[in-house]
Amino acid sequence: GLQSHEIDPLTQRYGIKVFQSYLENRNPKAFRMYWVYGPGKGEITVIGLEPHPEDAKKAGYAKVRLSGLGKVLGQ
């Protein structure tokens, strides 16, 4: 299965729990999929595909730009 976990810096920035799933591992150019629950019950919405942020983990997430949140947040 996909290795997934919540990303606190992104959750704090966007005000909704943001999760990351590994699409590849042990690869310096590995991509990550970012997603949130919703908008409907039992649904998830993919809000970004980005290269893994390399810079000291938490600081690296400042570079991540996500889209698709408007649909989930009703905007």
KESE-759464 format. One line per 4 residues: their letters; for each residue x, y, z of N, C-alpha, C, CB. Coordinates in steps of 0.1 Angstrom, whole numbers, padded with zeros to 4 digits. Glycine has a CB too. Layout:
N
a = X,Y,Z,X,Y,Z,X,Y,Z,X,Y,Z  ...
! end
This chain:
75
glqs = 0008,-0012,0000,0000,0000,0000,0009,0012,0000,-0009,0000,0012  0002,0023,-0002,0009,0036,-0002,0013,0040,0013,0000,0047,-0008  0025,0045,0014,0029,0050,0027,0023,0064,0028,0045,0049,0029  0014,0066,0038,0008,0079,0039,0009,0085,0053,-0007,0079,0035
heid = 0009,0098,0055,0009,0104,0068,0005,0119,0066,0023,0102,0075  0000,0124,0077,-0003,0138,0077,0009,0147,0078,-0012,0142,0090  0009,0158,0071,0020,0168,0070,0016,0180,0078,0024,0172,0056  0020,0181,0091,0016,0192,0100,0018,0206,0094,0024,0191,0113
pltq = 0030,0209,0088,0032,0223,0083,0021,0226,0072,0046,0224,0077  0017,0217,0064,0007,0220,0054,-0007,0220,0060,0007,0209,0043  -0010,0212,0070,-0022,0212,0077,-0024,0226,0084,-0023,0201,0088  -0013,0231,0090,-0014,0244,0096,-0016,0255,0086,-0001,0247,0104
rygi = -0009,0255,0075,-0010,0265,0065,-0024,0266,0058,0001,0263,0054  -0030,0254,0055,-0042,0254,0048,-0055,0253,0057,-0042,0243,0038  -0053,0249,0070,-0064,0248,0079,-0073,0236,0076,-0073,0260,0077  -0068,0226,0070,-0074,0213,0068,-0063,0202,0068,-0082,0213,0054
kvfq = -0067,0191,0073,-0056,0180,0074,-0052,0176,0060,-0062,0168,0081  -0039,0178,0057,-0032,0175,0045,-0024,0162,0047,-0024,0187,0039  -0025,0153,0038,-0018,0140,0039,-0008,0139,0027,-0027,0128,0039  0002,0132,0029,0012,0129,0018,0013,0114,0017,0026,0135,0021
syle = 0014,0109,0004,0016,0095,0001,0028,0094,-0008,0003,0088,-0005  0036,0084,-0005,0048,0082,-0013,0044,0075,-0026,0059,0073,-0005  0048,0081,-0037,0046,0074,-0050,0059,0066,-0054,0043,0084,-0061  0070,0069,-0048,0082,0062,-0050,0090,0063,-0037,0091,0067,-0062
nrnp = 0099,0055,-0035,0108,0056,-0023,0122,0052,-0027,0103,0046,-0011  0132,0057,-0019,0146,0055,-0022,0150,0059,-0036,0149,0040,-0021  0145,0071,-0040,0148,0077,-0053,0149,0092,-0051,0137,0073,-0064  0161,0098,-0054,0162,0112,-0051,0152,0121,-0058,0176,0116,-0055
kafr = 0146,0116,-0069,0136,0124,-0076,0122,0119,-0074,0140,0124,-0091  0120,0113,-0063,0107,0107,-0059,0096,0117,-0058,0108,0098,-0047  0084,0114,-0063,0073,0123,-0062,0064,0119,-0050,0065,0123,-0075  0057,0129,-0045,0047,0127,-0034,0034,0132,-0039,0052,0134,-0021
mywv = 0023,0125,-0035,0010,0129,-0038,0004,0135,-0025,0001,0117,-0043  -0002,0147,-0026,-0008,0153,-0014,-0023,0152,-0016,-0003,0168,-0013  -0030,0150,-0005,-0045,0148,-0006,-0051,0151,0007,-0048,0133,-0010  -0065,0153,0006,-0073,0157,0017,-0086,0148,0017,-0077,0172,0018
ygpg = -0092,0146,0028,-0105,0140,0028,-0116,0149,0023,-0108,0134,0042  -0125,0144,0015,-0136,0152,0011,-0136,0155,-0004,-0137,0165,0019  -0146,0162,-0009,-0156,0170,-0002,-0167,0161,0004,-0162,0180,-0011  -0170,0150,-0002,-0181,0141,0003,-0175,0130,0013,-0188,0134,-0008
kgei = -0185,0124,0020,-0181,0114,0029,-0175,0102,0021,-0193,0109,0037  -0164,0096,0026,-0158,0085,0019,-0150,0089,0007,-0168,0075,0016  -0147,0102,0005,-0140,0106,-0007,-0127,0113,-0003,-0148,0116,-0015  -0117,0112,-0012,-0105,0120,-0010,-0103,0128,-0023,-0092,0110,-0008
tvig = -0096,0139,-0022,-0093,0148,-0033,-0078,0149,-0034,-0100,0161,-0032  -0072,0146,-0045,-0058,0148,-0047,-0056,0163,-0050,-0052,0139,-0059  -0047,0169,-0042,-0045,0184,-0043,-0031,0188,-0048,-0048,0190,-0030  -0023,0178,-0050,-0010,0181,-0056,-0001,0169,-0058,-0003,0190,-0046
leph = 0008,0170,-0068,0018,0160,-0071,0031,0168,-0071,0016,0152,-0084  0040,0166,-0063,0052,0174,-0061,0064,0165,-0059,0051,0184,-0050  0076,0169,-0063,0088,0162,-0059,0090,0163,-0044,0101,0168,-0066  0096,0153,-0038,0098,0153,-0024,0106,0165,-0020,0106,0140,-0020
peda = 0101,0172,-0010,0108,0184,-0005,0121,0180,0002,0100,0193,0005  0132,0184,-0003,0145,0179,0002,0151,0187,0014,0155,0180,-0009  0147,0200,0015,0153,0209,0025,0148,0206,0039,0151,0223,0021  0156,0199,0047,0153,0197,0061,0139,0194,0065,0158,0209,0069
kkag = 0132,0186,0057,0118,0182,0059,0109,0193,0061,0118,0173,0070  0107,0198,0073,0096,0208,0076,0098,0221,0069,0096,0210,0091  0111,0225,0068,0113,0238,0060,0111,0236,0045,0128,0242,0063  0113,0224,0041,0111,0221,0026,0096,0222,0022,0116,0207,0023
yakv = 0087,0220,0032,0073,0220,0028,0068,0235,0025,0064,0215,0039  0076,0245,0029,0072,0258,0025,0072,0260,0010,0082,0268,0032  0080,0252,0003,0080,0253,-0012,0068,0246,-0019,0093,0247,-0017  0061,0238,-0012,0051,0230,-0018,0038,0239,-0020,0047,0218,-0008
rlsg = 0033,0239,-0032,0022,0246,-0036,0011,0237,-0040,0025,0257,-0047  -0001,0237,-0034,-0011,0228,-0036,-0023,0235,-0043,-0016,0221,-0023  -0030,0227,-0052,-0042,0232,-0058,-0054,0223,-0055,-0040,0234,-0073  -0065,0226,-0059,-0077,0218,-0057,-0084,0219,-0044,-0073,0204,-0059
lgkv = -0078,0227,-0035,-0085,0229,-0022,-0098,0236,-0022,-0075,0236,-0012  -0100,0245,-0032,-0112,0252,-0033,-0124,0243,-0034,-0112,0261,-0045  -0123,0232,-0041,-0134,0223,-0043,-0138,0216,-0029,-0130,0212,-0053  -0128,0213,-0022,-0129,0206,-0009,-0135,0216,0001,-0116,0200,-0004
lgq = -0130,0228,0001,-0135,0238,0011,-0147,0246,0007,-0123,0248,0013  -0153,0242,-0005,-0165,0249,-0010,-0163,0263,-0015,-0175,0249,0001  -0151,0265,-0020,-0148,0279,-0025,-0147,0279,-0040,-0134,0284,-0020
! end
